[in-house]
């Protein structure tokens, strides 16, 4: 007869590691993706190719505007847009500087992200671990997932008014499905052997979740967060069309009404830069906390 021996919390991660290869063991060997091995292009080469692509786009933009093929009203030159960015930072536009507009937008996005994480992660665990949870929550997520946020924006205005709550709710609804789906997928992908070993060693349900399930699911949660940030940031402009007085989307819409194309392009560039910063930030977090997932 086999007797399960309770395992202390401090010992379980060493017995049933979720990290696969411990940090530092495999670091001495060079890692290359299959695509890089086939093409011979490493990370450094890819970086230079990306920089060359951006430089080529800027040169083409400058050439088109310098030749006069397009009127400055419709496509201002890069110099004009950069100068306008400087004035937006100092003088502002529509009763707010660039920092004020950007701060209002970031506040809405992070408030929506917090709400989506608080609701989405438990929902994803419920879908991935329980047939009842899947039966109850999966139809709701599959109903929300394909609907563009603009489709239910009028209904949200009726329910929540035209204040900040409506804007945050629209963004949160765009962020929720990716987080739920990614968490559920990560939950379903937990190695059953690790769970069985932990159970055989007497691990409690809390220990199973803390040392096996959650660490194994964390890479999927962070991937879902990356996707959700992109979805929420792209929904920002739509949400700020509703009685907003600050925000990058509001600034772009106001500039379009006055045919201030340089402000519109400057706002688009700011949105792209912030989205890129979000992506880089989440990738750094992934390397710090779940870097083992890339090593298999």
For each residue, the residues with C-beta under 8 A, 3 or more apart:
1:
2: 200
3:
4: 199 200 201 202
5: 201 202
6: 202 203 204
7: 11 12 15 198 201 202 203 207
8: 11 12
9: 12 207 210 211
10: 13
11: 7 8 14 15
12: 7 8 9 15 16 198 201 203 207 211 212
13: 10 16 17 18 211 215
14: 11 17
15: 7 11 12 197 198 201
16: 12 13 194 197 198 201 203 211 212
17: 13 14 20 22
18: 13 194 211 212 215 216
19: 22 23 215 292
20: 17 292 293 295 296
21: 25 26 292 295 296
22: 17 19 25 292
23: 19 27 291 292
24: 27
25: 21 22
26: 21 29 31 295
27: 23 24
28:
29: 26
30:
31: 26 294 295
32: 36 37 42
33: 36 37
34: 37 38
35: 38 39
36: 32 33 39 40 41 42 43 46
37: 32 33 34 40
38: 34 35
39: 35 36
40: 36 37
41: 36 45 46 49
42: 32 36 45 46
43: 36 46 47
44: 47 48
45: 41 42 48 49
46: 36 41 42 43 49 50
47: 43 44 50 51
48: 44 45 51 52
49: 41 45 46 52 53
50: 46 47 53 54
51: 47 48 54 55
52: 48 49 55 56
53: 49 50 56 57
54: 50 51 57 58
55: 51 52 58 59
56: 52 53 59 60
57: 53 54 60 61
58: 54 55 61 62 78
59: 55 56 62 63
60: 56 57 63 64
61: 57 58 64 65 75 77 78
62: 58 59 65 66 77 78
63: 59 60 66 67
64: 60 61 67 69 70 75
65: 61 62 68 69 70 72 75 76 77 78
66: 62 63 77
67: 63 64
68: 65
69: 64 65
70: 64 65 74 75
71: 74 75
72: 65 75 76 77 80 261
73: 76 259 261
74: 70 71 261
75: 61 64 65 70 71 72 261
76: 65 72 73 80 81 84 261 262 265
77: 61 62 65 66 72 80 81
78: 58 61 62 65 81 82
79: 82 83
80: 72 76 77 83 84 262
81: 76 77 78 84 85 262 265 266 269
82: 78 79 85 86
83: 79 80 86 87
84: 76 80 81 87 88 262 263 266
85: 81 82 88 89 98 266 269 270
86: 82 83 89 90
87: 83 84 90 91
88: 84 85 91 92 93 97 98 251 263 266
89: 85 86 97 98 99
90: 86 87 97
91: 87 88 97
92: 88 95 96 97 98 100
93: 88 96 98 101 251 254 255 260 263
94: 250 251 254 255
95: 92 245
96: 92 93 100 101 104 245 246 251
97: 88 89 90 91 92 100 101
98: 85 88 89 92 93 101 102 251 270
99: 89 102 103
100: 92 96 97 103 104 246
101: 93 96 97 98 104 105 246 247 248 250 251
102: 98 99 105 106 248 270 274
103: 99 100 106 107 246
104: 96 100 101 107 108 244 246 247
105: 101 102 108 109 236 240 247 248 249
106: 102 103 109 110 274
107: 103 104 110 111
108: 104 105 111 112 164 167 168 171 236 239 240 247
109: 105 106 112 113 171 229 232 233 236
110: 106 107 113 114
111: 107 108 114 115 168 172
112: 108 109 115 116 168 169 171 172 174 175 232
113: 109 110 116 117 172 175 225 228 229 232
114: 110 111 117 118
115: 111 112 118 119 168 172
116: 112 113 119 120 172 175 176 179 228 232
117: 113 114 120 121 179 225
118: 114 115 121 122
119: 115 116 122 123 176
120: 116 117 123 124 175 176 179 180 183 224 228
121: 117 118 124 125 179 183 221
122: 118 119 125 126
123: 119 120 126 127 133 137 141 180 183
124: 120 121 127 128 179 180 181 182 183 184 186 187 221 224
125: 121 122 128 129 133 183 184 187 213 217
126: 122 123 129 130 133 134 136 137
127: 123 124 130 133 134 137 138 141 180 183 184 187
128: 124 125 133 134 183 184 185 186 187 188 217
129: 125 126 133 187
130: 126 127 133 134
131: 134 135
132: 135 136
133: 123 125 126 127 128 129 130 136 137
134: 126 127 128 130 131 137 138 184
135: 131 132 138 139
136: 126 132 133 139 140
137: 123 126 127 133 134 140 141 180
138: 127 134 135 141 142
139: 135 136 142 143
140: 136 137 143 144
141: 123 127 137 138 144 145 176 177 180 181
142: 138 139 145 146
143: 139 140 147
144: 140 141 147 173 176 177
145: 141 142 177 181
146: 142
147: 143 144 151 152
148: 151
149: 152 153 170 171 173 174 235 238 239
150: 153 238
151: 147 148
152: 147 149 155 156 170 173
153: 149 150 156 157 170 238 239 242
154: 157 158
155: 152 158 159
156: 152 153 159 160 166 169 170 173
157: 153 154 160 161 162 166 242
158: 154 155
159: 155 156
160: 156 157 163 165 166 169
161: 157 165 166
162: 157 166 242 243
163: 160 166 167 243
164: 108 167 168
165: 160 161 168 169
166: 156 157 160 161 162 163 169 170 239 242
167: 108 163 164 170 171 239 240 242 244
168: 108 111 112 115 164 165 171 172 239
169: 112 156 160 165 166 172 173
170: 149 152 153 156 166 167 173 174 235 238 239
171: 108 109 112 149 167 168 174 175 232 235 236 239
172: 111 112 113 115 116 168 169 175 176 232
173: 144 149 152 156 169 170 176
174: 112 149 170 171 177 228 231 232 234 235
175: 112 113 116 120 171 172 178 179 228 229 231 232
176: 116 119 120 141 144 172 173 179 180 228
177: 141 144 145 174 180 181
178: 175 181 182 224 227 228 231
179: 116 117 120 121 124 175 176 182 183 221 224 225 228
180: 120 123 124 127 137 141 176 177 183 184 224
181: 124 141 145 177 178 184 185 224
182: 124 178 179 185 186 220 221 223 224 225 227
183: 120 121 123 124 125 127 128 179 180 186 187 217 220 221 224
184: 124 125 127 128 134 180 181 187 188
185: 128 181 182 188 189 220
186: 124 128 182 183 189 190 216 217 218 219 220 221
187: 124 125 127 128 129 183 184 190 213 217 220
188: 128 184 185
189: 185 186 216 217 220
190: 186 187 194 195 212 213 216 217
191: 194 195 216
192: 195 196
193: 196 197
194: 16 18 190 191 197 198 212 216
195: 190 191 192 198 199 208 212 213
196: 192 193 199 200
197: 15 16 193 194 200 201
198: 7 12 15 16 194 195 201 203 207 208 211 212
199: 4 195 196 202 203 208
200: 2 4 196 197
201: 4 5 7 12 15 16 197 198
202: 4 5 6 7 199
203: 6 7 12 16 198 199 207 208 211 212
204: 6 207 208
205: 208 209
206: 209 210
207: 7 9 12 198 203 204 210 211 212
208: 195 198 199 203 204 205 211 212 213
209: 205 206 212 213 214
210: 9 206 207 213 214
211: 9 12 13 16 18 198 203 207 208 214 215
212: 12 16 18 190 194 195 198 203 207 208 209 215 216
213: 125 187 190 195 208 209 210 216 217
214: 209 210 211 217 218
215: 13 18 19 211 212 218
216: 18 186 189 190 191 194 212 213 219
217: 125 128 183 186 187 189 190 213 214 220 221
218: 186 214 215 221 222 289 290
219: 186 216 222 223 286 290 293
220: 182 183 185 186 187 189 217 223 224
221: 121 124 179 182 183 186 217 218 224 225
222: 218 219 225 226 282 285 286 289 290
223: 182 219 220 226 227
224: 120 124 178 179 180 181 182 183 220 221 227 228
225: 113 117 179 182 221 222 228 229 282
226: 222 223 229 230 278 279 282 283
227: 178 182 223 224 230 231
228: 113 116 120 174 175 176 178 179 224 225 231 232
229: 109 113 175 225 226 232 233 275 278 279 282
230: 226 227 233 234 275 278 279
231: 174 175 178 227 228 234 235
232: 109 112 113 116 171 172 174 175 228 229 235 236
233: 109 229 230 236 271 274 275 278
234: 174 230 231 237
235: 149 170 171 174 231 232 238 239
236: 105 108 109 171 232 233 239 240 247 248 249 271
237: 234 240 241 248 249 252 253 271
238: 149 150 153 170 235 241 249
239: 108 149 153 166 167 168 170 171 235 236 242 244 249
240: 105 108 167 236 237 244 247 248 249 250 253
241: 237 238 244 249 250 253
242: 153 157 162 166 167 239
243: 162 163
244: 104 167 239 240 241 247 249 250
245: 95 96 250
246: 96 100 101 103 104 250
247: 101 104 105 108 236 240 244 250 251
248: 101 102 105 236 237 240 251 252 267 270 271
249: 105 236 237 238 239 240 241 244 252 253 267
250: 94 101 240 241 244 245 246 247 253 254
251: 88 93 94 96 98 101 247 248 254 255 263 267
252: 237 248 249 255 256 263 264 267 268
253: 237 240 241 249 250 256 257
254: 93 94 250 251 257 258
255: 93 94 251 252 258 260 261 263 264 267
256: 252 253 259 260 264
257: 253 254
258: 254 255
259: 73 256
260: 93 255 256 263 264
261: 72 73 74 75 76 255 264 265
262: 76 80 81 84 265 266
263: 84 88 93 251 252 255 260 266 267
264: 252 255 256 260 261 267 268
265: 76 81 261 262 268 269
266: 81 84 85 88 262 263 269 270
267: 248 249 251 252 255 263 264 270 271
268: 252 264 265 271 272
269: 81 85 265 266 272 273
270: 85 98 102 248 266 267 273 274
271: 233 236 237 248 267 268 274 275
272: 268 269 275 276
273: 269 270 276 277
274: 102 106 233 270 271 277 278
275: 229 230 233 271 272 278 279
276: 272 273 279 280
277: 273 274 280 281
278: 226 229 230 233 274 275 281 282
279: 226 229 230 275 276 282 283
280: 276 277 283 284
281: 277 278 284 285
282: 222 225 226 229 278 279 285 286
283: 226 279 280 286 287
284: 280 281 287 288
285: 222 281 282 288 289
286: 219 222 282 283 289 290 291 293
287: 283 284 290 291 294
288: 284 285 291
289: 218 222 285 286
290: 218 219 222 286 287 293
291: 23 286 287 288 294 295
292: 19 20 21 22 23 295
293: 20 219 286 290 296
294: 31 287 291
295: 20 21 26 31 291 292
296: 20 21 293
